[in-house]
Amino acid sequence: MKWIGPILVIIINIALFPLALLIGVFATDSPDSTILSFLFGMAFILGPPNLLFLIIYLGIKGANKESTFVPNND
């Protein structure tokens, strides 16, 4: 059950990749655009879901670390 998060992120990335590719191609439509414009266009679509997953994942990891109690044997 702990693999559901990463698998869900992979599925979301696969589903959003064609849209990100399309936005990246649209970003390079002007004559003065570079490959950096293409990458920014793709990151605009693929970045927020990955960033949201990272924030949630680190929050869960932090909550689990704080709730772990280690007794003192002194």
Backbone as JSON Lines, residues from 0, in Angstrom:
{"i":0,"aa":"M","n":[0.81,-1.19,0.0],"ca":[0.0,0.0,0.0],"c":[0.86,1.26,0.0]}
{"i":1,"aa":"K","n":[2.12,1.16,0.42],"ca":[2.95,2.36,0.46],"c":[3.44,2.76,-0.94]}
{"i":2,"aa":"W","n":[3.23,1.93,-1.95],"ca":[3.66,2.25,-3.31],"c":[2.59,3.01,-4.1]}
{"i":3,"aa":"I","n":[1.43,3.24,-3.51],"ca":[0.34,3.87,-4.25],"c":[0.67,5.32,-4.61]}
{"i":4,"aa":"G","n":[1.39,6.03,-3.76],"ca":[1.74,7.42,-4.04],"c":[2.66,7.57,-5.24]}
{"i":5,"aa":"P","n":[3.81,6.9,-5.26],"ca":[4.68,7.02,-6.44],"c":[4.05,6.5,-7.73]}
{"i":6,"aa":"I","n":[3.25,5.45,-7.64],"ca":[2.59,4.94,-8.84],"c":[1.58,5.96,-9.35]}
{"i":7,"aa":"L","n":[0.87,6.61,-8.44],"ca":[-0.09,7.64,-8.83],"c":[0.61,8.82,-9.49]}
{"i":8,"aa":"V","n":[1.77,9.21,-8.99],"ca":[2.53,10.31,-9.59],"c":[3.01,9.93,-10.99]}
{"i":9,"aa":"I","n":[3.44,8.71,-11.17],"ca":[3.87,8.25,-12.49],"c":[2.71,8.27,-13.47]}
{"i":10,"aa":"I","n":[1.55,7.83,-13.03],"ca":[0.36,7.83,-13.9],"c":[-0.04,9.26,-14.26]}
{"i":11,"aa":"I","n":[0.0,10.17,-13.28],"ca":[-0.34,11.57,-13.55],"c":[0.65,12.18,-14.53]}
{"i":12,"aa":"N","n":[1.94,11.89,-14.38],"ca":[2.95,12.42,-15.29],"c":[2.76,11.88,-16.71]}
{"i":13,"aa":"I","n":[2.44,10.61,-16.82],"ca":[2.21,10.03,-18.15],"c":[0.97,10.66,-18.79]}
{"i":14,"aa":"A","n":[-0.06,10.91,-17.99],"ca":[-1.28,11.5,-18.53],"c":[-1.07,12.96,-18.93]}
{"i":15,"aa":"L","n":[-0.26,13.7,-18.19],"ca":[-0.05,15.12,-18.47],"c":[1.05,15.39,-19.48]}
{"i":16,"aa":"F","n":[1.85,14.4,-19.81],"ca":[2.98,14.63,-20.71],"c":[2.56,15.14,-22.09]}
{"i":17,"aa":"P","n":[1.52,14.59,-22.74],"ca":[1.13,15.15,-24.04],"c":[0.69,16.61,-23.96]}
{"i":18,"aa":"L","n":[-0.02,16.97,-22.91],"ca":[-0.43,18.36,-22.74],"c":[0.79,19.25,-22.49]}
{"i":19,"aa":"A","n":[1.74,18.78,-21.69],"ca":[2.95,19.55,-21.44],"c":[3.77,19.72,-22.71]}
{"i":20,"aa":"L","n":[3.82,18.69,-23.53],"ca":[4.53,18.78,-24.8],"c":[3.87,19.81,-25.71]}
{"i":21,"aa":"L","n":[2.55,19.81,-25.74],"ca":[1.81,20.77,-26.55],"c":[2.06,22.2,-26.08]}
{"i":22,"aa":"I","n":[2.01,22.43,-24.8],"ca":[2.27,23.77,-24.26],"c":[3.71,24.18,-24.53]}
{"i":23,"aa":"G","n":[4.64,23.25,-24.4],"ca":[6.04,23.56,-24.71],"c":[6.24,23.94,-26.17]}
{"i":24,"aa":"V","n":[5.55,23.26,-27.07],"ca":[5.65,23.59,-28.49],"c":[5.02,24.95,-28.77]}
{"i":25,"aa":"F","n":[3.9,25.24,-28.11],"ca":[3.29,26.56,-28.27],"c":[4.2,27.66,-27.75]}
{"i":26,"aa":"A","n":[4.98,27.37,-26.72],"ca":[5.89,28.38,-26.17],"c":[7.02,28.71,-27.13]}
{"i":27,"aa":"T","n":[7.34,27.81,-28.04],"ca":[8.43,28.06,-29.0],"c":[7.9,28.61,-30.32]}
{"i":28,"aa":"D","n":[6.68,29.11,-30.34],"ca":[6.07,29.59,-31.58],"c":[6.66,30.92,-32.05]}
{"i":29,"aa":"S","n":[7.1,31.75,-31.13],"ca":[7.64,33.05,-31.54],"c":[9.04,32.88,-32.12]}
{"i":30,"aa":"P","n":[9.46,33.79,-33.0],"ca":[10.77,33.64,-33.66],"c":[11.97,33.74,-32.72]}
{"i":31,"aa":"D","n":[11.84,34.45,-31.63],"ca":[12.99,34.64,-30.74],"c":[13.0,33.66,-29.56]}
{"i":32,"aa":"S","n":[12.26,32.57,-29.64],"ca":[12.21,31.61,-28.54],"c":[13.37,30.63,-28.62]}
{"i":33,"aa":"T","n":[13.68,30.05,-27.48],"ca":[14.79,29.1,-27.37],"c":[14.27,27.78,-26.79]}
{"i":34,"aa":"I","n":[15.19,26.86,-26.61],"ca":[14.82,25.59,-25.99],"c":[14.41,25.8,-24.54]}
{"i":35,"aa":"L","n":[14.9,26.88,-23.93],"ca":[14.53,27.2,-22.56],"c":[13.04,27.54,-22.47]}
{"i":36,"aa":"S","n":[12.5,28.18,-23.49],"ca":[11.06,28.46,-23.53],"c":[10.28,27.16,-23.57]}
{"i":37,"aa":"F","n":[10.75,26.21,-24.33],"ca":[10.11,24.9,-24.4],"c":[10.12,24.22,-23.03]}
{"i":38,"aa":"L","n":[11.26,24.26,-22.35],"ca":[11.36,23.61,-21.05],"c":[10.5,24.31,-20.0]}
{"i":39,"aa":"F","n":[10.43,25.63,-20.04],"ca":[9.56,26.36,-19.12],"c":[8.1,26.01,-19.37]}
{"i":40,"aa":"G","n":[7.72,25.88,-20.63],"ca":[6.35,25.5,-20.95],"c":[6.0,24.12,-20.43]}
{"i":41,"aa":"M","n":[6.93,23.19,-20.55],"ca":[6.68,21.84,-20.03],"c":[6.67,21.84,-18.51]}
{"i":42,"aa":"A","n":[7.57,22.6,-17.9],"ca":[7.62,22.65,-16.44],"c":[6.38,23.32,-15.86]}
{"i":43,"aa":"F","n":[5.78,24.23,-16.62],"ca":[4.56,24.89,-16.17],"c":[3.43,23.88,-15.99]}
{"i":44,"aa":"I","n":[3.4,22.84,-16.79],"ca":[2.35,21.82,-16.69],"c":[2.76,20.67,-15.77]}
{"i":45,"aa":"L","n":[4.0,20.2,-15.88],"ca":[4.42,19.03,-15.1],"c":[4.9,19.38,-13.69]}
{"i":46,"aa":"G","n":[5.25,20.62,-13.44],"ca":[5.81,21.0,-12.15],"c":[4.84,20.97,-10.98]}
{"i":47,"aa":"P","n":[3.67,21.62,-11.08],"ca":[2.79,21.67,-9.91],"c":[2.34,20.32,-9.35]}
{"i":48,"aa":"P","n":[1.96,19.33,-10.16],"ca":[1.6,18.04,-9.54],"c":[2.78,17.38,-8.83]}
{"i":49,"aa":"N","n":[3.97,17.49,-9.41],"ca":[5.14,16.9,-8.76],"c":[5.51,17.66,-7.49]}
{"i":50,"aa":"L","n":[5.39,18.97,-7.51],"ca":[5.68,19.77,-6.33],"c":[4.67,19.47,-5.21]}
{"i":51,"aa":"L","n":[3.42,19.33,-5.57],"ca":[2.39,18.99,-4.6],"c":[2.65,17.62,-3.98]}
{"i":52,"aa":"F","n":[3.02,16.65,-4.8],"ca":[3.34,15.32,-4.27],"c":[4.54,15.39,-3.32]}
{"i":53,"aa":"L","n":[5.56,16.17,-3.69],"ca":[6.75,16.29,-2.85],"c":[6.41,16.9,-1.5]}
{"i":54,"aa":"I","n":[5.58,17.94,-1.49],"ca":[5.19,18.57,-0.23],"c":[4.4,17.6,0.64]}
{"i":55,"aa":"I","n":[3.46,16.88,0.05],"ca":[2.66,15.92,0.82],"c":[3.54,14.77,1.33]}
{"i":56,"aa":"Y","n":[4.44,14.28,0.48],"ca":[5.31,13.17,0.86],"c":[6.23,13.57,2.02]}
{"i":57,"aa":"L","n":[6.82,14.75,1.93],"ca":[7.71,15.2,3.01],"c":[6.93,15.49,4.28]}
{"i":58,"aa":"G","n":[5.69,15.95,4.16],"ca":[4.86,16.17,5.34],"c":[4.52,14.87,6.04]}
{"i":59,"aa":"I","n":[4.22,13.84,5.27],"ca":[3.91,12.53,5.87],"c":[5.16,11.94,6.51]}
{"i":60,"aa":"K","n":[6.3,12.07,5.84],"ca":[7.55,11.56,6.41],"c":[7.88,12.28,7.72]}
{"i":61,"aa":"G","n":[7.68,13.6,7.75],"ca":[7.95,14.37,8.97],"c":[7.01,14.01,10.09]}
{"i":62,"aa":"A","n":[5.75,13.78,9.77],"ca":[4.77,13.41,10.79],"c":[5.08,12.03,11.36]}
{"i":63,"aa":"N","n":[5.52,11.11,10.52],"ca":[5.89,9.78,11.01],"c":[7.13,9.83,11.88]}
{"i":64,"aa":"K","n":[8.08,10.69,11.53],"ca":[9.31,10.8,12.32],"c":[9.02,11.39,13.69]}
{"i":65,"aa":"E","n":[8.11,12.38,13.77],"ca":[7.78,13.0,15.05],"c":[6.97,12.08,15.94]}
{"i":66,"aa":"S","n":[6.16,11.21,15.37],"ca":[5.31,10.34,16.17],"c":[6.05,9.1,16.68]}
{"i":67,"aa":"T","n":[7.25,8.84,16.18],"ca":[8.02,7.69,16.63],"c":[8.6,7.99,18.01]}
{"i":68,"aa":"F","n":[8.27,7.18,19.0],"ca":[8.73,7.39,20.35],"c":[9.79,6.34,20.68]}
{"i":69,"aa":"V","n":[10.93,6.82,21.13],"ca":[12.03,5.94,21.53],"c":[12.2,6.1,23.03]}
{"i":70,"aa":"P","n":[11.95,5.05,23.82],"ca":[12.07,5.19,25.28],"c":[13.52,5.35,25.71]}
{"i":71,"aa":"N","n":[13.72,6.08,26.76],"ca":[15.05,6.3,27.32],"c":[15.31,5.24,28.38]}
{"i":72,"aa":"N","n":[16.39,4.5,28.23],"ca":[16.7,3.38,29.14],"c":[17.66,3.78,30.26]}
{"i":73,"aa":"D","n":[17.78,5.06,30.56],"ca":[18.7,5.49,31.63],"c":[18.12,5.26,32.99]}
